[in-house]
Amino acid sequence: MLLDASESQLVLIDYQDRLMPAIADGPAVLANAVRLATAARQLEVPVWGTEQNPSKLGPLAPALRGLCRRTLAKMHFSACEEGLGEWLRPPARPPQGNARSLPRHLQKAPPPAAEPTPTSVVLAGCEAHVCLLQTALDLLDDDFEVWVVTDACGSRTERNRDAAFDRLAGAGAELVTTEMVLFEWLRSAEHPAFRDVQALIK
């Protein structure tokens, strides 16, 4: 199973000014998040951000904030508790036509409800074992496909980060790297954005 850019959304969790200095390998983690968000914008993949208790931890890093469609301020560790799932679900289709105004014998039976297309949510963020983990588990419970970008995630300790990855893999999340995501979104060296995206990782 490969990621499809047309069915993907990117969620960047809590890359905040006062948190990032405490994250193990924080500069590399943030740099990969910027690569993901920049490529997502080039490939028309929606990008969303979250901020945990921003009055205490500060805003989302400036390099990311401008790449997000919206940023969700939250107090719960799981962003789903504060409405992220509603942002990620496509809007319901409006009813078609005005069948109720027709006589009953001219009304068509409503079409059967289509199965919703699975939405691939690509997640990256901090801390991996708290806000990212709880958000990912809630998204899995809500039947999203969850892809966790391991080299764009961090915790204050590597042990906590790695424990989160073990638990996420066991729960059904796909563990990937930044380059995996970018090249799966592209699929081909003939993609019009190939050179621009490739430049992000050189």
Buried (B, 14 or more C-beta within 10 A) or exposed (E): EEBEBEEBBBBBBBBBBEBBEEBBEBEEBBBBBBBBBBBBBBBEBBBBBBBBBBEEBBBBBEBBBEBBEEBBBBEBBBBBBBEBBEBBEEEEEEEEEEEEEEEEEEEEEEEEEEEEEEBBBBBBBBBBBBBBBBBBBBBBEBEBBBBBBBBBBBBBBEEBBBBBBEBBEEEEBBBBEBBBBBBBBBEEEEBEBBEEBBEBEE
